């Protein structure tokens, strides 16, 4: 990740992830906001089912059909939410990674 003038390289604002179920929408991530600067890492710790994987998948738009993501995820100024798969894959492969245990 790079940044200009000390700005955060990854800016996440009000990230929301919801899954469609037979009973309606299930909110897995609700309004998460954070910044990461170059050289920083983020580790998430929590109970099983608390939304850690959903947060990561939402950041990178790796959600299953029927899931919805909202908010803003900006990587070096480029908005990832709504970005097409080819552009997202190119950008992600070069600058963003997600590791599951």
N, C-alpha and C positions, 0 to 999 in steps of 0.2 A: 504494500500500500504506500502511496505517496500522498503528500498534501502540500498545500500552498500556505505560506505564512503561519505555520503552526496550527492550521485548521485540522479538525478531525478528518481522517481519511474515510472512515465509515460512520455515517450518521443515521441512526435509526430513530424514527419519531412515531409514536402512537401505533406501533405494529400490532396488528390483530390477526389471529388465525382462527377460523371456525370450520367445523366439519359438518356436513349435512348428514342427518340421521333420520330414521323413520319417525322419530318424535320431534323433529325440527332441528334447528341449528345448535351445535354444541361448541361453546366458546372454549378454546384451548389456550389461547394467548390473548391477553387483554391490555392494550395500550402500553406496550413496553417501549421505553425510550432510553437510549444510551449513545455515547460516542466512543470510538476507538481511534487513537492516534497512531502514527507509524511506529512500528516496533512493539506495540502493545498486543496482548492476547486476552481473550475472554474465556473463562471457564465457568460452566454452569453446574451447580450442585443442587440436588433436590430429590424429593421422594419420587418413586416411580409414578408416572402418570401426571406429573405436575406441569408438563408443557415444555420441557427442555428440548426434546427432539422436534416438537412442533415449531418452536421458536427458530431453530436452525434451519429446518426445512422451509419455513416461511421466508426467512432472509434470502434464501437461494431459490425460492419458488420451485421447490421439489415436492410439492404437495400432490396428493392423489386427486383424481377427478371428483368433483363435488365439494372440494374444500375451497374456502375463500380466504384471501389475504387482503388486508387493508393497511393504511398508514403510508409511511415513506421510508425507503431504504436507499440511501445515496452513498455510492462508492466513488470517491474522488470526483464528486460533483455529478455523476451520472445516476439518474433515478433507475433503480432495478425493478420496482413494482410496475408491472405492465410491459417490461422490456421483452422483446421477442426471444424465443429459445436460442436461435443461432448467436445473437449478440450477447445474451446472458451467458451461454456456454463459453464463448471466447473470453469475456471479461472475467468470469469466475475462474477459469482455468489459469489465468495469468495472475490474479490478485486475491482471490478469496477461496478459502478451503473450509471444509466441514468434516470433522472426524467423530465418528460414533464409536463408543467402546465395544 
